[in-house]
């Protein structure tokens, strides 16, 4: 039975010992073991026996909290747009399972956020944007370490790794030079150097640009 699997007894000394590392106060806080004691029949020919019930009480010790990965199916990933404002949820909330059901837990980021993300409320594992400096072209993926600490004695903690991906957004192309000069005697087809593409910057790599005159092409 279960008790024989958890405990063993020395037949000569009667010493009861733990037989497995599966004791769990939260599951069973005590056990009642029936112990038989038998003599060797002396004097006489018939051994005699008696039994006693021994109560074994399992003292509780603090159990390590188990962080639960965020995301659908526990993928451990979240995402947010690169233009996200401070306080935006990245949809990567870390949960916790603890065999000690009455304990409270504290969530903290210990590495990988680069100041861009934080857990403002340490009692819940909601990761939020902490800076307006997110930029997909500079860094698109953050590997964040979240620590979950219980309030047991002693305090125990465990960590989990969360991936936050930035969503790229289209950004405005920028002109850095807008003045051109041309002789009033220039014939039709004369180009106005330098060409515009040489002075257009775009943070979105691989973007293709088209140019249109929308106003100002008639004399004042």
MOLINHU-V929187 format. One record per residue. N is the residue number from 1. RES is the residue in one letter. PHI is phi in radians with two decimals (999 if undefined). OMEGA is omega in whole degrees, -180 to 180 (none if undefined). Layout:
((N & RES & PHI & OMEGA) (N & RES & PHI & OMEGA))
This chain:
((1 & X & 999 & -176) (2 & X & -1.09 & -177) (3 & X & -1.15 & 179) (4 & X & -1.16 & 179) (5 & X & -1.31 & -177) (6 & X & -1.53 & -176) (7 & X & -2.30 & 176) (8 & X & -2.36 & -179) (9 & X & -2.34 & 176) (10 & X & -1.39 & -175) (11 & X & -1.12 & -178) (12 & X & -1.55 & -174) (13 & X & -1.79 & -177) (14 & X & 1.37 & -179) (15 & X & -1.30 & 177) (16 & X & -1.56 & -179) (17 & X & -2.31 & 175) (18 & X & -1.29 & -176) (19 & X & -1.87 & -177) (20 & X & -2.67 & 179) (21 & X & -1.62 & -174) (22 & X & -1.78 & 177) (23 & X & -1.12 & -177) (24 & X & -2.57 & -178) (25 & X & -1.01 & -178) (26 & X & -1.18 & 180) (27 & X & -1.57 & 176) (28 & X & -2.43 & -178) (29 & X & -1.55 & 178) (30 & X & -2.72 & 178) (31 & X & -2.34 & 176) (32 & X & -2.02 & -176) (33 & X & -1.76 & 175) (34 & X & -1.61 & -178) (35 & X & -1.96 & 174) (36 & X & -1.68 & 174) (37 & X & -2.11 & -176) (38 & X & -2.19 & 177) (39 & X & -1.59 & -177) (40 & X & -1.66 & 176) (41 & X & 1.49 & -179) (42 & X & -1.62 & -11) (43 & X & -1.36 & -178) (44 & X & 2.19 & -174) (45 & X & -1.95 & -174) (46 & X & -1.91 & 176) (47 & X & -1.10 & 177) (48 & X & -2.05 & 180) (49 & X & -2.46 & 176) (50 & X & -2.51 & -179) (51 & X & -2.37 & 177) (52 & X & -2.50 & 176) (53 & X & -1.72 & 179) (54 & X & -1.84 & 176) (55 & X & -1.57 & 176) (56 & X & -1.97 & -180) (57 & X & -1.73 & -179) (58 & X & -1.70 & 179) (59 & X & -1.29 & 180) (60 & X & -1.38 & 171) (61 & X & -2.22 & -179) (62 & X & -1.18 & 178) (63 & X & -1.78 & 180) (64 & X & -1.19 & 176) (65 & X & -1.17 & -179) (66 & X & -1.97 & 178) (67 & X & -1.14 & 178) (68 & X & -1.86 & -178) (69 & X & -1.12 & 177) (70 & X & -1.41 & 176) (71 & X & 1.58 & 178) (72 & X & -1.11 & -179) (73 & X & 1.30 & 179) (74 & X & 1.18 & -179) (75 & X & -1.29 & -178) (76 & X & 1.34 & -177) (77 & X & -2.18 & 172) (78 & X & -2.38 & -179) (79 & X & -2.68 & 178) (80 & X & -2.71 & 179) (81 & X & -1.23 & -177) (82 & X & -1.19 & 178) (83 & X & -1.69 & -177) (84 & X & -1.06 & 178) (85 & X & -1.50 & 179) (86 & X & -1.06 & 180) (87 & X & 1.70 & 179) (88 & X & -1.16 & 178) (89 & X & -1.36 & 179) (90 & X & -1.60 & 177) (91 & X & 1.01 & 176) (92 & X & -2.50 & -177) (93 & X & -1.42 & 179) (94 & X & -1.48 & 176) (95 & X & -1.79 & 180) (96 & X & -2.65 & 170) (97 & X & -2.09 & -179) (98 & X & -2.48 & 177) (99 & X & -1.16 & 176) (100 & X & -1.69 & -168) (101 & X & -1.20 & -177) (102 & X & -1.59 & -176) (103 & X & -1.39 & 173) (104 & X & -1.84 & -174) (105 & X & -2.35 & 178) (106 & X & -2.07 & -180) (107 & X & -1.90 & 178) (108 & X & -2.44 & 173) (109 & X & -1.60 & -177) (110 & X & -1.89 & -177) (111 & X & -2.91 & 168) (112 & X & 1.58 & -176) (113 & X & -1.47 & 179) (114 & X & 0.95 & -180) (115 & X & 1.34 & -177) (116 & X & -1.56 & -177) (117 & X & -2.34 & -180) (118 & X & -2.69 & 171) (119 & X & -1.99 & -174) (120 & X & -1.06 & 179) (121 & X & -1.82 & -175) (122 & X & -1.21 & 179) (123 & X & -1.47 & 176) (124 & X & -2.30 & -173) (125 & X & -1.66 & -178) (126 & X & -1.44 & 178) (127 & X & -1.55 & -178) (128 & X & -2.26 & 177) (129 & X & -1.20 & -177) (130 & X & -2.03 & -177) (131 & X & -2.65 & 177) (132 & X & -1.60 & -176) (133 & X & -1.60 & 179) (134 & X & -1.14 & -178) (135 & X & -2.65 & -175) (136 & X & -0.99 & -176) (137 & X & -1.21 & 178) (138 & X & -1.52 & 178) (139 & X & -2.75 & -174) (140 & X & -1.82 & -177) (141 & X & -2.35 & 176) (142 & X & -2.10 & 176) (143 & X & -1.80 & -170) (144 & X & -1.83 & 176) (145 & X & -1.73 & 179) (146 & X & -1.98 & 179) (147 & X & -1.84 & 176) (148 & X & -1.97 & -178) (149 & X & -2.08 & 178) (150 & X & -1.60 & -180) (151 & X & -1.88 & 180) (152 & X & -1.32 & 179) (153 & X & -2.24 & 0) (154 & X & -1.35 & 176) (155 & X & -1.14 & 178) (156 & X & -2.14 & -179) (157 & X & -2.52 & 174) (158 & X & -2.57 & -177) (159 & X & -2.15 & 177) (160 & X & -2.42 & -178) (161 & X & -1.86 & -177) (162 & X & -2.07 & 177) (163 & X & -1.74 & 175) (164 & X & -2.00 & -179) (165 & X & -1.84 & 176) (166 & X & -1.56 & 174) (167 & X & -1.59 & -179) (168 & X & -1.31 & 176) (169 & X & -2.14 & 177) (170 & X & -1.24 & -177) (171 & X & -2.06 & -175) (172 & X & -1.11 & 169) (173 & X & -1.22 & -175) (174 & X & -2.18 & 172) (175 & X & -1.52 & 177) (176 & X & -1.95 & 178) (177 & X & -2.73 & -173) (178 & X & -2.17 & -178) (179 & X & -1.87 & 176) (180 & X & -2.27 & 177) (181 & X & -2.16 & -179) (182 & X & -2.65 & 178) (183 & X & -1.27 & 178) (184 & X & -1.15 & 179) (185 & X & -1.68 & -177) (186 & X & -1.13 & 178) (187 & X & -1.31 & 178) (188 & X & -1.02 & 178) (189 & X & 1.65 & 179) (190 & X & -1.15 & 179) (191 & X & -1.45 & 179) (192 & X & -1.77 & -178) (193 & X & -1.34 & -6) (194 & X & -1.40 & 179) (195 & X & -1.10 & -176) (196 & X & -0.99 & -177) (197 & X & -0.98 & 180) (198 & X & -1.24 & -177) (199 & X & -2.19 & 175) (200 & X & -2.02 & 176) (201 & X & -2.01 & -180) (202 & X & -2.53 & -179) (203 & X & -1.27 & 179) (204 & X & -1.58 & -178) (205 & X & -1.06 & 178) (206 & X & 1.49 & 180) (207 & X & -1.18 & 176) (208 & X & -1.91 & -175) (209 & X & -2.02 & 172) (210 & X & -2.16 & -173) (211 & X & -2.16 & -179) (212 & X & -2.40 & 169) (213 & X & -1.48 & -178) (214 & X & -1.95 & 178) (215 & X & -2.92 & 173) (216 & X & 1.40 & -177) (217 & X & -1.62 & 174) (218 & X & -2.06 & 180) (219 & X & -1.12 & 180) (220 & X & -1.26 & none))
